[in-house]
Amino acid sequence: MANASNSTFRCDESCPLFPVSTLIPVTVVCIVLFIVGVTGNALTVLIIRRYKDMKTTTNLYLSSMAVSDLLIFLCLPFDLYRLWRYKPWLFGDFLCRFYQYINEGCTYATILHITALSIERYLAICLPLKAKVLITKRRVRSVIALIWTLALVSAGPFFFLLGVEQDMCKHTEYAVNSGILDIMIWVSTVYFFFPMFCLTFLYGFIGRKLWKNKGDIKGPNAANREKYHKQTVKLLACKHCIATCVARKD
């Protein structure tokens, strides 16, 4: 009986939350995503920083967004650890707070980058004359700085609402009982729905503009410009889907 009790206790302490048959394929997928995500985003940042001709306003957004996505992927091993062994947490209270704060803040930053870049593409395609005046590298850098500030400040409370309790990295009892956690869930919800509504309208306007002007773009590089616009819209739509999935994973 004593041996059975000890065995059950050890299992309660270290057994995974889900069956191993479920965790193995999930882990394989996460490892593939980690390798591809880290490699792809790191290369994006390095290439754009390395070549001066690549530093367009659009690529400045993409480079900054790649940094955000890179940090999210670097947090993935901690999520996997919690799936396999949710208790005990071995990495200390600070890392418990910091990695989830960075994860949340970078998720917000990615969504805001996509929104800002979509607005830029809307101006470039639908209001090209105004875009030439409004969209400059200096202003884009200022917008990027504002995006990171807003995202990290918005996610700030998560740093204080998480901690190690009962050997687990989780939301603290204070966060739950005080109602602050509920407020932050609403903040995350706003970050999910508001950009989605904005992008839905922007994509609609961009799609209508491209459809109406189909065949009307003239000049030696007309075909390339039209192809570039369409590729950018597809890229933004894809990135938005990924970001919203990440935003809702918790």
Phi and psi in degrees as a GROMACS rama.xvg file:
@    title "Ramachandran Plot"
@    xaxis  label "Phi"
@    yaxis  label "Psi"
@TYPE xy
-63.4429  -41.9851  ALA-2
-63.203  -40.2555  ASN-3
-64.1283  -40.524  ALA-4
-64.6311  -43.9823  SER-5
-62.8166  -39.2103  ASN-6
-64.0248  -42.3636  SER-7
-64.941  -39.1533  THR-8
-63.7823  -44.3758  PHE-9
-62.3652  -37.9511  ARG-10
-65.4633  -40.5625  CYS-11
-62.8487  -32.84  ASP-12
-76.7434  -35.0287  GLU-13
-126.859  -8.62074  SER-14
-67.4511  147.811  CYS-15
-69.9462  162.283  PRO-16
-71.4739  -28.8963  LEU-17
-122.141  160.671  PHE-18
-59.763  147.466  PRO-19
-59.5643  -33.5836  VAL-20
-63.3257  -26.2086  SER-21
-86.0576  -39.4274  THR-22
-69.2996  -33.9104  LEU-23
-61.7901  -53.4513  ILE-24
-63.866  -35.6877  PRO-25
-62.9589  -41.6711  VAL-26
-65.5856  -41.7903  THR-27
-60.6817  -45.9446  VAL-28
-61.9751  -43.2687  VAL-29
-64.7965  -38.3219  CYS-30
-64.2592  -43.1402  ILE-31
-62.1962  -45.7828  VAL-32
-62.0522  -38.8463  LEU-33
-62.233  -48.5304  PHE-34
-63.4023  -48.7476  ILE-35
-66.1262  -44.2933  VAL-36
-65.4108  -46.588  GLY-37
-64.9895  -45.9948  VAL-38
-63.9411  -49.1377  THR-39
-63.155  -46.4173  GLY-40
-71.3338  -36.1282  ASN-41
-64.1701  -42.3634  ALA-42
-64.2611  -39.4479  LEU-43
-58.7684  -47.3646  THR-44
-63.5717  -46.3984  VAL-45
-64.605  -42.8697  LEU-46
-65.7429  -45.3278  ILE-47
-66.5474  -36.3998  ILE-48
-74.533  -29.2668  ARG-49
-76.5705  -40.1092  ARG-50
-106.708  122.113  TYR-51
-62.6885  -37.4371  LYS-52
-65.5773  -18.9356  ASP-53
-83.2794  -9.40272  MET-54
-84.3646  59.5769  LYS-55
-82.0361  169.468  THR-56
-62.911  -39.6336  THR-57
-63.6347  -44.099  THR-58
-70.1744  -25.3658  ASN-59
-63.6923  -42.7349  LEU-60
-62.8137  -46.1094  TYR-61
-63.5553  -37.6546  LEU-62
-65.2149  -45.6029  SER-63
-65.6894  -39.5047  SER-64
-66.7821  -32.9176  MET-65
-65.526  -36.3298  ALA-66
-62.5107  -44.5338  VAL-67
-60.2083  -48.4907  SER-68
-64.0266  -36.5139  ASP-69
-61.4655  -43.5165  LEU-70
-65.1698  -36.8133  LEU-71
-62.9817  -44.993  ILE-72
-65.1867  -34.5688  PHE-73
-68.456  -20.6782  LEU-74
-83.3357  -11.773  CYS-75
-59.1634  -39.587  LEU-76
-57.531  -33.7827  PRO-77
-67.5682  -37.9022  PHE-78
-64.5318  -40.1855  ASP-79
-64.5706  -40.7526  LEU-80
-59.0704  -42.4033  TYR-81
-68.7109  -27.3729  ARG-82
-71.016  -40.9968  LEU-83
-81.5495  -35.8248  TRP-84
-147.025  85.0646  ARG-85
-71.8575  -15.3717  TYR-86
-150.025  130.117  LYS-87
-87.2114  156.085  PRO-88
-83.9593  122.52  TRP-89
-102.005  0.409477  LEU-90
-104.543  8.39014  PHE-91
89.0947  160.84  GLY-92
-67.2689  -41.6676  ASP-93
-62.4823  -46.8741  PHE-94
-65.9403  -33.3872  LEU-95
-59.3247  -46.5317  CYS-96
-70.504  -45.3811  ARG-97
-67.9643  -44.5193  PHE-98
-66.3352  -36.2456  TYR-99
-75.2285  -32.8923  GLN-100
-63.7926  -46.8421  TYR-101
-62.9716  -41.9809  ILE-102
-59.125  -47.4336  ASN-103
-68.0573  -45.4736  GLU-104
-62.0138  -40.9369  GLY-105
-70.6967  -31.3903  CYS-106
-63.3712  -45.2107  THR-107
-60.1756  -44.188  TYR-108
-62.2785  -41.9876  ALA-109
-61.3185  -44.5349  THR-110
-63.3103  -41.6813  ILE-111
-68.2849  -36.5602  LEU-112
-61.4374  -45.0354  HIS-113
-61.9841  -41.697  ILE-114
-63.8001  -47.4515  THR-115
-63.022  -42.579  ALA-116
-67.0752  -34.6543  LEU-117
-66.134  -39.1835  SER-118
-63.4666  -41.8382  ILE-119
-61.0679  -43.0789  GLU-120
-66.1326  -36.2914  ARG-121
-61.5146  -45.7132  TYR-122
-64.9091  -42.4482  LEU-123
-64.5415  -35.2008  ALA-124
-90.583  -42.9233  ILE-125
-93.3787  -29.6035  CYS-126
-133.026  65.53  LEU-127
-61.5365  -34.5725  PRO-128
-68.2183  -43.5919  LEU-129
-66.5471  -34.7676  LYS-130
-62.4111  -38.9565  ALA-131
-62.706  -31.0837  LYS-132
-84.1337  -41.5684  VAL-133
-81.8799  -35.8341  LEU-134
-95.3056  104.917  ILE-135
-127.142  160.753  THR-136
-62.0309  -37.3959  LYS-137
-64.4285  -44.1102  ARG-138
-68.4762  -36.5499  ARG-139
-64.093  -41.9231  VAL-140
-62.6606  -37.1384  ARG-141
-66.4167  -41.1181  SER-142
-64.0597  -41.7766  VAL-143
-62.0498  -42.6274  ILE-144
-62.3337  -40.3215  ALA-145
-64.9948  -40.3263  LEU-146
-60.2417  -48.52  ILE-147
-64.3582  -39.7574  TRP-148
-62.9875  -47.8898  THR-149
-63.1743  -43.1218  LEU-150
-64.9452  -47.0654  ALA-151
-71.3041  -34.7683  LEU-152
-68.4377  -41.5844  VAL-153
-62.0425  -36.3966  SER-154
-84.6647  -7.01801  ALA-155
-49.9728  -45.7368  GLY-156
-57.4089  -27.0108  PRO-157
-61.7193  -28.6783  PHE-158
-63.8289  -30.4895  PHE-159
-99.4816  -10.4806  PHE-160
-94.3914  -3.47155  LEU-161
-117.714  156.178  LEU-162
178.315  178.414  GLY-163
-94.7473  114.011  VAL-164
-131.438  132.342  GLU-165
55.0077  39.7633  GLN-166
64.8834  16.8564  ASP-167
-121.062  141.397  MET-168
-86.1361  108.635  CYS-169
-157.872  178.398  LYS-170
-66.3941  137.23  HIS-171
-73.0517  160.957  THR-172
-62.6175  -35.1939  GLU-173
-61.6128  -41.4469  TYR-174
-60.8377  -38.9898  ALA-175
-75.401  -47.7481  VAL-176
-71.5019  -30.7295  ASN-177
-78.2136  -18.0723  SER-178
88.2914  -5.01255  GLY-179
-65.6827  -34.2298  ILE-180
-62.0577  -39.557  LEU-181
-62.6874  -39.2432  ASP-182
-62.6513  -42.5167  ILE-183
-68.7356  -29.8185  MET-184
-65.389  -38.2865  ILE-185
-66.2062  -37.3208  TRP-186
-60.6603  -45.3122  VAL-187
-62.6029  -37.3027  SER-188
-65.2452  -41.5449  THR-189
-62.428  -41.6339  VAL-190
-62.6641  -25.1506  TYR-191
-82.5635  -49.9719  PHE-192
-82.4078  -41.5527  PHE-193
-61.8967  -49.8575  PHE-194
-61.1481  -34.1205  PRO-195
-62.3517  -43.6194  MET-196
-64.8992  -43.4238  PHE-197
-59.7428  -46.924  CYS-198
-68.1647  -32.8661  LEU-199
-61.0977  -45.7134  THR-200
-68.3146  -42.9879  PHE-201
-63.0094  -44.643  LEU-202
-63.109  -35.9503  TYR-203
-63.4515  -46.3181  GLY-204
-64.4828  -42.1723  PHE-205
-64.5304  -45.5931  ILE-206
-61.3349  -41.8735  GLY-207
-64.6173  -41.1975  ARG-208
-63.7316  -45.1142  LYS-209
-64.5373  -36.5101  LEU-210
-69.131  -43.2006  TRP-211
-66.3464  -35.1521  LYS-212
-94.1718  11.5029  ASN-213
-59.9001  120.415  LYS-214
87.1409  -7.39255  GLY-215
-94.5091  -12.5882  ASP-216
-72.7522  123.145  ILE-217
-117.412  167.871  LYS-218
115.205  167.12  GLY-219
-63.8796  -27.78  PRO-220
-109.989  23.6545  ASN-221
-60.3047  -47.0411  ALA-222
-63.0815  -40.3029  ALA-223
-66.521  -39.0583  ASN-224
-65.1511  -43.4294  ARG-225
-64.7291  -41.7294  GLU-226
-64.1691  -40.0037  LYS-227
-63.336  -44.0342  TYR-228
-59.2901  -46.4317  HIS-229
-65.6337  -40.9566  LYS-230
-63.6403  -38.614  GLN-231
-64.6988  -42.7976  THR-232
-62.2514  -43.1841  VAL-233
-63.5357  -40.7064  LYS-234
-61.6501  -45.2642  LEU-235
-64.3651  -40.7232  LEU-236
-62.6654  -42.0616  ALA-237
-65.4462  -45.4849  CYS-238
-63.7955  -36.3341  LYS-239
-64.6375  -41.7715  HIS-240
-61.5514  -43.8716  CYS-241
-65.0478  -44.5121  ILE-242
-64.3806  -41.4036  ALA-243
-68.7058  -33.4806  THR-244
-64.766  -43.5819  CYS-245
-64.3594  -39.1965  VAL-246
-64.0577  -29.4362  ALA-247
-100.605  5.70342  ARG-248
-67.5247  -24.7525  LYS-249
